[in-house]
């Protein structure tokens, strides 16, 4: 793979100007492409060449030393922002349409405020990376979880590391962002801690359990983190924290448990926490995941993490062969 990070060049006629115009739904629904000259503002954009094709990746940050070394930085990857609508069983044909979800916060000022609040709350330098096809980043979000998304995001993390002289990362993600974290875990040696909340980390298992024939996006060439476990580098004292709600209707908890067991058997320092998310989907544990990043950076024990919040109910033991079917329902949402 050819991965070449380049500096973005500002343009007075840019489609992504310095104004606070929100990123459009059309770009989310149909994908977007721009030129290097339009990849602005430079402070919040990366121009990357991945396999000969240019991509502009946007990000929002707070707390970084922009003129010196950054020893430890938290990079967060958000969840999916499209929900495929199927008129047939998933995998038979293609989705009839895609529905935007959780995309109200798409103004640059709102995304920057999110980064500012995170740094103010947790005191760890923070980067909110926009996945391809979302929040100003080029690409097609309909084609997520496929190889190119992983290649582009990995190249973006490399470029951020170079731009800000970052020694190591705290890498976290929620749901579809957790899928990316699982994929990057198999590639990177510079991760001090990994947190995956409600992560799509065993796609093939979810497809089998729900009697689908493809991923919910309609693509069969998805990257499945559970199949990459043998490629995950062994890094001394690097914790991998997984958290999910056994009642989750979007991502089966059993699939998260399978990923946990695969990592455990491979000898990694991995922990799975059962938690309580809000009804009706019991899926959104993104804020809890960010708290867990802080606790991980502080070196808290499993016992301390469980006692730190009422939203974690237990640390699941590796010897527990299966979490159980109670509360687990068929996933119908992306």
Rosetta blueprint (number, residue, H / E / L):
1 X L
2 X L
3 X E
4 X E
5 X E
6 X E
7 X L
8 X L
9 X L
10 X L
11 X L
12 X L
13 X L
14 X L
15 X L
16 X L
17 X L
18 X L
19 X L
20 X L
21 X L
22 X L
23 X L
24 X L
25 X H
26 X H
27 X H
28 X H
29 X H
30 X H
31 X L
32 X E
33 X L
34 X L
35 X L
36 X H
37 X H
38 X H
39 X L
40 X L
41 X L
42 X H
43 X H
44 X H
45 X E
46 X E
47 X E
48 X E
49 X E
50 X E
51 X L
52 X L
53 X E
54 X E
55 X E
56 X E
57 X E
58 X E
59 X E
60 X E
61 X E
62 X E
63 X L
64 X L
65 X L
66 X L
67 X L
68 X L
69 X L
70 X E
71 X E
72 X E
73 X E
74 X E
75 X E
76 X E
77 X E
78 X L
79 X L
80 X L
81 X L
82 X E
83 X E
84 X E
85 X E
86 X L
87 X L
88 X L
89 X L
90 X L
91 X L
92 X L
93 X L
94 X L
95 X L
96 X L
97 X E
98 X E
99 X E
100 X E
101 X L
102 X L
103 X L
104 X L
105 X L
106 X L
107 X L
108 X H
109 X H
110 X H
111 X H
112 X H
113 X H
114 X H
115 X H
116 X H
117 X H
118 X H
119 X H
120 X H
121 X H
122 X H
123 X L
124 X L
125 X L
126 X E
127 X E
128 X E
129 X E
130 X L
131 X L
132 X L
133 X L
134 X L
135 X L
136 X L
137 X L
138 X L
139 X E
140 X L
141 X H
142 X H
143 X H
144 X L
145 X L
146 X E
147 X H
148 X H
149 X H
150 X H
151 X H
152 X H
153 X H
154 X H
155 X H
156 X H
157 X H
158 X H
159 X H
160 X H
161 X H
162 X H
163 X H
164 X L
165 X L
166 X E
167 X E
168 X E
169 X E
170 X E
171 X E
172 X E
173 X E
174 X E
175 X L
176 X H
177 X H
178 X H
179 X H
180 X H
181 X H
182 X H
183 X H
184 X H
185 X H
186 X L
187 X L
188 X L
189 X L
190 X L
191 X E
192 X E
193 X E
194 X E
195 X E
196 X E
197 X E
198 X L
199 X L
200 X L
201 X L
202 X L
203 X H
204 X H
205 X H
206 X H
207 X H
208 X H
209 X H
210 X L
211 X L
212 X L
213 X L
214 X L
215 X L
216 X L
217 X L
218 X L
219 X L
220 X L
221 X L
222 X E
223 X L
224 X L
225 X H
226 X H
227 X H
228 X H
229 X H
230 X H
231 X H
232 X L
233 X L
234 X L
235 X L
236 X L
237 X L
238 X L
239 X E
240 X E
241 X E
242 X E
243 X E
244 X E
245 X L
246 X L
247 X L
248 X L
249 X L
250 X L
251 X L
252 X L
253 X H
254 X H
255 X H
256 X H
257 X H
258 X H
259 X H
260 X H
261 X H
262 X H
263 X H
264 X H
265 X H
266 X L
267 X L
268 X L
269 X L
270 X E
271 X E
272 X E
273 X E
274 X E
275 X E
276 X L
277 X L
278 X L
279 X L
280 X L
281 X L
282 X L
283 X L
284 X L
285 X L
286 X H
287 X H
288 X H
289 X H
290 X H
291 X H
292 X H
293 X H
294 X H
295 X H
296 X H
297 X H
298 X L
299 X L
300 X L
301 X L
302 X H
303 X H
304 X H
305 X H
306 X H
307 X H
308 X L
309 X L
310 X L
311 X L
312 X E
313 X E
314 X E
315 X E
316 X E
317 X L
318 X L
319 X L
320 X L
321 X L
322 X L
323 X L
324 X L
325 X L
326 X L
327 X L
328 X L
329 X L
330 X L
331 X L
332 X L
333 X L
334 X L
